[in-house]
Amino acid sequence: MKQARAASRRQQRNKSARTEVKTNINRAEKLIFSGDLKAAGEAVNVAVSSLDKAAGKKMLHANNAARRKARLLKKLNKAAAGPAPAPKPEKAA
């Protein structure tokens, strides 16, 4: 019985932490797509920090946190690079 109560408490604590991580990631992605790169960079730092904390406390698997961080930073770097140049039209032979 005691183990079940402890598991329930851990489950609630982990759920709230994972929800906070998701909120931070969504906030960062919205700022990235809005084009405000300065605010987006700060939001990404907050999201990465919360992912690291959750992984450190075993609320998320370490690989899961690493994958989410990589995807988020890839989006930020792509937005910072600007739009991709248009491909040159090929000459007709």
The first five atom37 places (N, CA, C, CB, O) and aatype in JSON, in Angstrom:
{
  "aatype": [12, 11, 5, 0, 1, 0, 0, 15, 1, 1, 5, 5, 1, 2, 11, 15, 0, 1, 16, 6, 19, 11, 16, 2, 9, 2, 1, 0, 6, 11, 10, 9, 13, 15, 7, 3, 10, 11, 0, 0, 7, 6, 0, 19, 2, 19, 0, 19, 15, 15, 10, 3, 11, 0, 0, 7, 11, 11, 12, 10, 8, 0, 2, 2, 0, 0, 1, 1, 11, 0, 1, 10, 10, 11, 11, 10, 2, 11, 0, 0, 0, 7, 14, 0, 14, 0, 14, 11, 14, 6, 11, 0, 0],
  "atom_mask": [
    [1, 1, 1, 1, 1],
    [1, 1, 1, 1, 1],
    [1, 1, 1, 1, 1],
    [1, 1, 1, 1, 1],
    [1, 1, 1, 1, 1],
    [1, 1, 1, 1, 1],
    [1, 1, 1, 1, 1],
    [1, 1, 1, 1, 1],
    [1, 1, 1, 1, 1],
    [1, 1, 1, 1, 1],
    [1, 1, 1, 1, 1],
    [1, 1, 1, 1, 1],
    [1, 1, 1, 1, 1],
    [1, 1, 1, 1, 1],
    [1, 1, 1, 1, 1],
    [1, 1, 1, 1, 1],
    [1, 1, 1, 1, 1],
    [1, 1, 1, 1, 1],
    [1, 1, 1, 1, 1],
    [1, 1, 1, 1, 1],
    [1, 1, 1, 1, 1],
    [1, 1, 1, 1, 1],
    [1, 1, 1, 1, 1],
    [1, 1, 1, 1, 1],
    [1, 1, 1, 1, 1],
    [1, 1, 1, 1, 1],
    [1, 1, 1, 1, 1],
    [1, 1, 1, 1, 1],
    [1, 1, 1, 1, 1],
    [1, 1, 1, 1, 1],
    [1, 1, 1, 1, 1],
    [1, 1, 1, 1, 1],
    [1, 1, 1, 1, 1],
    [1, 1, 1, 1, 1],
    [1, 1, 1, 0, 1],
    [1, 1, 1, 1, 1],
    [1, 1, 1, 1, 1],
    [1, 1, 1, 1, 1],
    [1, 1, 1, 1, 1],
    [1, 1, 1, 1, 1],
    [1, 1, 1, 0, 1],
    [1, 1, 1, 1, 1],
    [1, 1, 1, 1, 1],
    [1, 1, 1, 1, 1],
    [1, 1, 1, 1, 1],
    [1, 1, 1, 1, 1],
    [1, 1, 1, 1, 1],
    [1, 1, 1, 1, 1],
    [1, 1, 1, 1, 1],
    [1, 1, 1, 1, 1],
    [1, 1, 1, 1, 1],
    [1, 1, 1, 1, 1],
    [1, 1, 1, 1, 1],
    [1, 1, 1, 1, 1],
    [1, 1, 1, 1, 1],
    [1, 1, 1, 0, 1],
    [1, 1, 1, 1, 1],
    [1, 1, 1, 1, 1],
    [1, 1, 1, 1, 1],
    [1, 1, 1, 1, 1],
    [1, 1, 1, 1, 1],
    [1, 1, 1, 1, 1],
    [1, 1, 1, 1, 1],
    [1, 1, 1, 1, 1],
    [1, 1, 1, 1, 1],
    [1, 1, 1, 1, 1],
    [1, 1, 1, 1, 1],
    [1, 1, 1, 1, 1],
    [1, 1, 1, 1, 1],
    [1, 1, 1, 1, 1],
    [1, 1, 1, 1, 1],
    [1, 1, 1, 1, 1],
    [1, 1, 1, 1, 1],
    [1, 1, 1, 1, 1],
    [1, 1, 1, 1, 1],
    [1, 1, 1, 1, 1],
    [1, 1, 1, 1, 1],
    [1, 1, 1, 1, 1],
    [1, 1, 1, 1, 1],
    [1, 1, 1, 1, 1],
    [1, 1, 1, 1, 1],
    [1, 1, 1, 0, 1],
    [1, 1, 1, 1, 1],
    [1, 1, 1, 1, 1],
    [1, 1, 1, 1, 1],
    [1, 1, 1, 1, 1],
    [1, 1, 1, 1, 1],
    [1, 1, 1, 1, 1],
    [1, 1, 1, 1, 1],
    [1, 1, 1, 1, 1],
    [1, 1, 1, 1, 1],
    [1, 1, 1, 1, 1],
    [1, 1, 1, 1, 1]
  ],
  "atom_positions": [
    [[0.82, -1.19, 0.0], [0.0, 0.0, 0.0], [0.87, 1.26, 0.0], [-0.94, 0.0, 1.21], [0.59, 2.21, -0.73]],
    [[1.91, 1.25, 0.82], [2.76, 2.43, 0.9], [3.44, 2.69, -0.45], [3.83, 2.25, 2.01], [3.58, 3.84, -0.87]],
    [[3.84, 1.63, -1.11], [4.49, 1.76, -2.42], [3.53, 2.38, -3.43], [4.98, 0.39, -2.92], [3.95, 3.19, -4.26]],
    [[2.26, 2.01, -3.38], [1.27, 2.55, -4.3], [1.07, 4.05, -4.05], [-0.07, 1.81, -4.16], [0.94, 4.83, -5.0]],
    [[1.04, 4.44, -2.78], [0.87, 5.87, -2.47], [2.09, 6.66, -2.96], [0.67, 6.07, -0.95], [1.95, 7.75, -3.51]],
    [[3.26, 6.11, -2.75], [4.48, 6.79, -3.19], [4.51, 6.9, -4.71], [5.73, 6.04, -2.68], [4.91, 7.94, -5.25]],
    [[4.1, 5.85, -5.39], [4.07, 5.86, -6.85], [3.1, 6.92, -7.36], [3.69, 4.48, -7.4], [3.38, 7.6, -8.34]],
    [[1.97, 7.04, -6.69], [0.97, 8.04, -7.07], [1.53, 9.46, -6.91], [-0.3, 7.87, -6.24], [1.32, 10.31, -7.76]],
    [[2.23, 9.69, -5.8], [2.83, 11.01, -5.59], [3.88, 11.31, -6.65], [3.47, 11.09, -4.18], [3.93, 12.43, -7.18]],
    [[4.71, 10.34, -6.97], [5.74, 10.53, -8.0], [5.09, 10.8, -9.35], [6.67, 9.31, -8.09], [5.56, 11.65, -10.12]],
    [[4.02, 10.08, -9.63], [3.34, 10.24, -10.91], [2.81, 11.66, -11.06], [2.19, 9.23, -11.05], [2.95, 12.26, -12.13]],
    [[2.2, 12.2, -10.01], [1.69, 13.57, -10.06], [2.83, 14.57, -10.26], [0.9, 13.9, -8.79], [2.72, 15.5, -11.06]],
    [[3.91, 14.38, -9.53], [5.06, 15.29, -9.62], [5.67, 15.24, -11.02], [6.12, 14.94, -8.56], [5.99, 16.27, -11.6]],
    [[5.82, 14.03, -11.55], [6.4, 13.88, -12.88], [5.5, 14.48, -13.95], [6.66, 12.41, -13.19], [5.97, 15.1, -14.9]],
    [[4.19, 14.29, -13.79], [3.25, 14.81, -14.78], [3.32, 16.33, -14.86], [1.81, 14.37, -14.45], [3.33, 16.9, -15.95]],
    [[3.36, 16.99, -13.71], [3.41, 18.45, -13.72], [4.73, 18.94, -14.33], [3.24, 19.0, -12.3], [4.75, 19.94, -15.04]],
    [[5.81, 18.24, -14.05], [7.11, 18.64, -14.61], [7.12, 18.45, -16.13], [8.25, 17.84, -13.96], [7.62, 19.3, -16.85]],
    [[6.57, 17.33, -16.61], [6.53, 17.1, -18.05], [5.64, 18.12, -18.74], [6.04, 15.68, -18.35], [5.93, 18.55, -19.86]],
    [[4.54, 18.5, -18.09], [3.66, 19.52, -18.65], [4.39, 20.85, -18.77], [2.39, 19.68, -17.78], [4.25, 21.55, -19.77]],
    [[5.17, 21.19, -17.77], [5.95, 22.43, -17.8], [6.97, 22.4, -18.94], [6.68, 22.65, -16.45], [7.16, 23.4, -19.62]],
    [[7.6, 21.26, -19.15], [8.56, 21.12, -20.24], [7.86, 21.34, -21.58], [9.23, 19.72, -20.21], [8.37, 22.08, -22.43]],
    [[6.71, 20.71, -21.77], [5.97, 20.87, -23.03], [5.57, 22.32, -23.25], [4.73, 19.98, -23.03], [5.66, 22.83, -24.37]],
    [[5.14, 23.0, -22.18], [4.75, 24.4, -22.28], [5.93, 25.25, -22.71], [4.19, 24.91, -20.94], [5.79, 26.12, -23.58]],
    [[7.1, 25.01, -22.12], [8.29, 25.78, -22.49], [8.69, 25.54, -23.94], [9.46, 25.42, -21.56], [9.1, 26.48, -24.63]],
    [[8.57, 24.31, -24.4], [8.92, 23.99, -25.79], [7.94, 24.68, -26.74], [8.91, 22.46, -26.02], [8.36, 25.27, -27.74]],
    [[6.64, 24.6, -26.44], [5.65, 25.23, -27.3], [5.84, 26.74, -27.35], [4.24, 24.9, -26.82], [5.71, 27.35, -28.42]],
    [[6.15, 27.35, -26.22], [6.37, 28.8, -26.17], [7.57, 29.17, -27.05], [6.61, 29.27, -24.7], [7.52, 30.15, -27.78]],
    [[8.63, 28.38, -26.98], [9.83, 28.66, -27.78], [9.53, 28.49, -29.27], [10.98, 27.72, -27.37], [9.97, 29.31, -30.08]],
    [[8.79, 27.45, -29.63], [8.48, 27.23, -31.05], [7.62, 28.35, -31.61], [7.76, 25.89, -31.23], [7.82, 28.78, -32.74]],
    [[6.66, 28.84, -30.82], [5.82, 29.95, -31.29], [6.67, 31.18, -31.56], [4.72, 30.27, -30.27], [6.45, 31.88, -32.55]],
    [[7.62, 31.46, -30.68], [8.48, 32.63, -30.88], [9.4, 32.44, -32.08], [9.31, 32.9, -29.62], [9.68, 33.4, -32.8]],
    [[9.87, 31.22, -32.3], [10.72, 30.96, -33.46], [9.94, 31.23, -34.74], [11.24, 29.5, -33.44], [10.45, 31.89, -35.65]],
    [[8.72, 30.73, -34.81], [7.93, 30.88, -36.03], [7.38, 32.29, -36.2], [6.8, 29.89, -36.02], [7.03, 32.68, -37.31]],
    [[7.31, 33.07, -35.11], [6.85, 34.45, -35.23], [7.94, 35.34, -35.81], [6.4, 34.99, -33.86], [7.65, 36.41, -36.34]],
    [[9.2, 34.9, -35.71], [10.3, 35.66, -36.28], [11.06, 36.49, -35.27], [0.0, 0.0, 0.0], [12.06, 37.12, -35.62]],
    [[10.62, 36.52, -34.03], [11.31, 37.27, -32.98], [12.45, 36.41, -32.44], [10.32, 37.68, -31.83], [12.28, 35.69, -31.45]],
    [[13.61, 36.49, -33.08], [14.7, 35.56, -32.77], [15.35, 35.84, -31.42], [15.74, 35.63, -33.85], [15.83, 34.91, -30.77]],
    [[15.38, 37.1, -31.0], [15.99, 37.4, -29.7], [15.18, 36.76, -28.57], [16.1, 38.93, -29.48], [15.74, 36.08, -27.71]],
    [[13.86, 36.97, -28.59], [13.0, 36.37, -27.57], [12.98, 34.85, -27.73], [11.56, 36.94, -27.67], [12.91, 34.12, -26.74]],
    [[13.04, 34.38, -28.98], [13.04, 32.94, -29.22], [14.29, 32.29, -28.63], [12.95, 32.65, -30.73], [14.21, 31.2, -28.07]],
    [[15.42, 32.96, -28.76], [16.66, 32.42, -28.2], [16.58, 32.27, -26.69], [0.0, 0.0, 0.0], [17.04, 31.27, -26.13]],
    [[16.0, 33.27, -26.03], [15.84, 33.19, -24.58], [14.86, 32.08, -24.19], [15.34, 34.54, -24.02], [15.09, 31.34, -23.23]],
    [[13.77, 31.96, -24.96], [12.78, 30.92, -24.68], [13.37, 29.53, -24.9], [11.53, 31.11, -25.55], [13.06, 28.59, -24.17]],
    [[14.22, 29.4, -25.91], [14.87, 28.11, -26.18], [15.79, 27.76, -25.03], [15.66, 28.16, -27.52], [15.87, 26.59, -24.62]],
    [[16.51, 28.75, -24.49], [17.38, 28.49, -23.34], [16.57, 27.98, -22.15], [18.15, 29.75, -22.95], [17.01, 27.06, -21.45]],
    [[15.4, 28.57, -21.91], [14.54, 28.13, -20.81], [14.06, 26.7, -21.06], [13.32, 29.09, -20.64], [14.05, 25.87, -20.14]],
    [[13.66, 26.42, -22.3], [13.17, 25.08, -22.64], [14.27, 24.03, -22.49], [12.61, 25.06, -24.08], [14.03, 22.95, -21.96]],
    [[15.47, 24.36, -22.96], [16.59, 23.42, -22.85], [16.92, 23.16, -21.39], [17.84, 23.97, -23.6], [17.21, 22.03, -21.0]],
    [[16.89, 24.22, -20.59], [17.17, 24.07, -19.16], [16.14, 23.17, -18.49], [17.19, 25.44, -18.48], [16.49, 22.31, -17.69]],
    [[14.86, 23.37, -18.82], [13.83, 22.54, -18.21], [13.94, 21.09, -18.67], [12.43, 23.09, -18.53], [13.67, 20.17, -17.9]],
    [[14.33, 20.88, -19.93], [14.55, 19.51, -20.41], [15.7, 18.85, -19.67], [14.83, 19.51, -21.93], [15.61, 17.68, -19.29]],
    [[16.78, 19.59, -19.45], [17.92, 19.04, -18.72], [17.55, 18.68, -17.29], [19.08, 20.04, -18.72], [17.96, 17.64, -16.78]],
    [[16.77, 19.54, -16.65], [16.36, 19.27, -15.27], [15.48, 18.02, -15.2], [15.61, 20.48, -14.68], [15.66, 17.18, -14.33]],
    [[14.53, 17.92, -16.14], [13.64, 16.76, -16.15], [14.42, 15.47, -16.41], [12.54, 16.94, -17.21], [14.13, 14.44, -15.8]],
    [[15.39, 15.53, -17.3], [16.2, 14.34, -17.58], [17.08, 13.99, -16.39], [17.07, 14.56, -18.84], [17.28, 12.82, -16.08]],
    [[17.59, 15.0, -15.71], [18.44, 14.76, -14.56], [17.69, 14.13, -13.41], [0.0, 0.0, 0.0], [18.27, 13.37, -12.62]],
    [[16.4, 14.43, -13.3], [15.58, 13.86, -12.23], [14.84, 12.6, -12.68], [14.58, 14.89, -11.73], [13.95, 12.1, -11.98]],
    [[15.21, 12.1, -13.86], [14.63, 10.87, -14.42], [13.13, 10.99, -14.71], [14.86, 9.71, -13.46], [12.42, 9.99, -14.71]],
    [[12.65, 12.21, -14.94], [11.25, 12.4, -15.32], [11.07, 12.18, -16.81], [10.77, 13.81, -14.93], [9.99, 11.83, -17.28]],
    [[12.15, 12.38, -17.56], [12.21, 12.08, -18.98], [13.46, 11.23, -19.2], [12.23, 13.39, -19.87], [14.45, 11.37, -18.49]],
    [[13.4, 10.36, -20.19], [14.59, 9.6, -20.54], [15.62, 10.56, -21.13], [14.25, 8.44, -21.54], [15.25, 11.51, -21.82]],
    [[16.87, 10.32, -20.86], [17.93, 11.22, -21.31], [17.94, 11.36, -22.83], [19.3, 10.72, -20.83], [18.15, 12.46, -23.34]],
    [[17.73, 10.27, -23.55], [17.72, 10.34, -25.01], [16.52, 11.13, -25.52], [17.71, 8.93, -25.62], [16.63, 11.84, -26.52]],
    [[15.39, 11.01, -24.84], [14.2, 11.76, -25.22], [14.47, 13.26, -25.08], [12.98, 11.35, -24.35], [14.13, 14.04, -25.96]],
    [[15.08, 13.65, -23.97], [15.39, 15.06, -23.75], [16.4, 15.55, -24.79], [15.95, 15.28, -22.32], [16.25, 16.66, -25.31]],
    [[17.4, 14.75, -25.08], [18.41, 15.14, -26.06], [17.79, 15.31, -27.45], [19.54, 14.09, -26.12], [18.12, 16.25, -28.16]],
    [[16.89, 14.42, -27.81], [16.23, 14.51, -29.12], [15.39, 15.78, -29.21], [15.35, 13.28, -29.36], [15.42, 16.47, -30.23]],
    [[14.65, 16.09, -28.15], [13.81, 17.29, -28.15], [14.67, 18.55, -28.23], [12.93, 17.33, -26.9], [14.31, 19.5, -28.93]],
    [[15.78, 18.56, -27.52], [16.68, 19.73, -27.56], [17.25, 19.9, -28.96], [17.83, 19.58, -26.52], [17.3, 21.02, -29.48]],
    [[17.67, 18.81, -29.58], [18.25, 18.88, -30.91], [17.24, 19.41, -31.92], [18.76, 17.5, -31.35], [17.58, 20.24, -32.77]],
    [[16.01, 18.95, -31.84], [14.98, 19.4, -32.77], [14.68, 20.89, -32.58], [13.69, 18.59, -32.59], [14.51, 21.63, -33.55]],
    [[14.62, 21.31, -31.32], [14.32, 22.71, -31.02], [15.45, 23.62, -31.51], [14.1, 22.9, -29.51], [15.19, 24.66, -32.13]],
    [[16.69, 23.24, -31.25], [17.82, 24.05, -31.68], [17.96, 24.06, -33.2], [19.11, 23.55, -31.05], [18.38, 25.06, -33.79]],
    [[17.6, 22.96, -33.84], [17.63, 22.91, -35.3], [16.63, 23.9, -35.89], [17.33, 21.48, -35.8], [16.93, 24.57, -36.88]],
    [[15.44, 23.99, -35.29], [14.44, 24.95, -35.75], [14.93, 26.38, -35.56], [13.1, 24.75, -35.01], [14.75, 27.23, -36.43]],
    [[15.55, 26.65, -34.4], [16.06, 27.99, -34.13], [17.16, 28.36, -35.12], [16.59, 28.09, -32.69], [17.16, 29.47, -35.66]],
    [[18.09, 27.46, -35.36], [19.19, 27.74, -36.29], [18.69, 27.94, -37.71], [20.21, 26.6, -36.27], [19.21, 28.77, -38.45]],
    [[17.68, 27.18, -38.09], [17.11, 27.32, -39.44], [16.44, 28.68, -39.58], [16.1, 26.19, -39.72], [16.57, 29.32, -40.63]],
    [[15.74, 29.13, -38.55], [15.08, 30.43, -38.59], [16.11, 31.55, -38.6], [14.12, 30.6, -37.39], [15.92, 32.57, -39.27]],
    [[17.21, 31.38, -37.87], [18.25, 32.41, -37.81], [18.99, 32.53, -39.15], [19.24, 32.09, -36.69], [19.46, 33.61, -39.5]],
    [[19.09, 31.43, -39.89], [19.78, 31.45, -41.17], [18.99, 32.2, -42.23], [20.06, 30.03, -41.64], [19.55, 32.63, -43.23]],
    [[17.7, 32.35, -42.01], [16.86, 33.06, -42.97], [16.31, 32.12, -44.01], [0.0, 0.0, 0.0], [16.53, 30.91, -43.96]],
    [[15.57, 32.68, -44.97], [14.96, 31.83, -45.99], [16.03, 31.22, -46.9], [13.95, 32.63, -46.83], [17.07, 31.84, -47.16]],
    [[15.77, 30.03, -47.37], [16.71, 29.34, -48.25], [16.71, 30.03, -49.61], [16.34, 27.83, -48.4], [15.66, 30.46, -50.09]],
    [[17.88, 30.14, -50.25], [17.92, 30.77, -51.57], [17.19, 29.92, -52.6], [19.38, 31.0, -52.02], [17.18, 28.69, -52.52]],
    [[16.58, 30.59, -53.56], [15.83, 29.88, -54.6], [16.83, 29.16, -55.51], [14.94, 30.86, -55.43], [17.88, 29.71, -55.83]],
    [[16.52, 27.93, -55.92], [17.43, 27.2, -56.81], [17.46, 27.86, -58.19], [17.01, 25.72, -56.93], [16.46, 28.39, -58.66]],
    [[18.64, 27.8, -58.82], [18.78, 28.39, -60.15], [18.09, 27.5, -61.17], [20.28, 28.6, -60.52], [18.18, 26.27, -61.09]],
    [[17.41, 28.09, -62.13], [16.76, 27.25, -63.15], [17.82, 26.61, -64.05], [15.76, 28.09, -64.01], [18.83, 27.23, -64.39]],
    [[17.57, 25.37, -64.42], [18.52, 24.66, -65.27], [18.35, 25.1, -66.71], [18.34, 23.12, -65.14], [17.24, 25.4, -67.16]],
    [[19.46, 25.12, -67.43], [19.41, 25.5, -68.84], [18.91, 24.33, -69.67], [20.81, 25.97, -69.34], [19.24, 23.17, -69.4]],
    [[18.1, 24.64, -70.67], [17.6, 23.59, -71.55], [18.72, 23.19, -72.5], [16.34, 24.06, -72.34], [19.41, 24.05, -73.05]],
    [[18.9, 21.9, -72.71], [20.0, 21.43, -73.55], [19.63, 21.38, -74.99], [20.45, 20.08, -73.12], [20.44, 21.01, -75.83]]
  ]
}
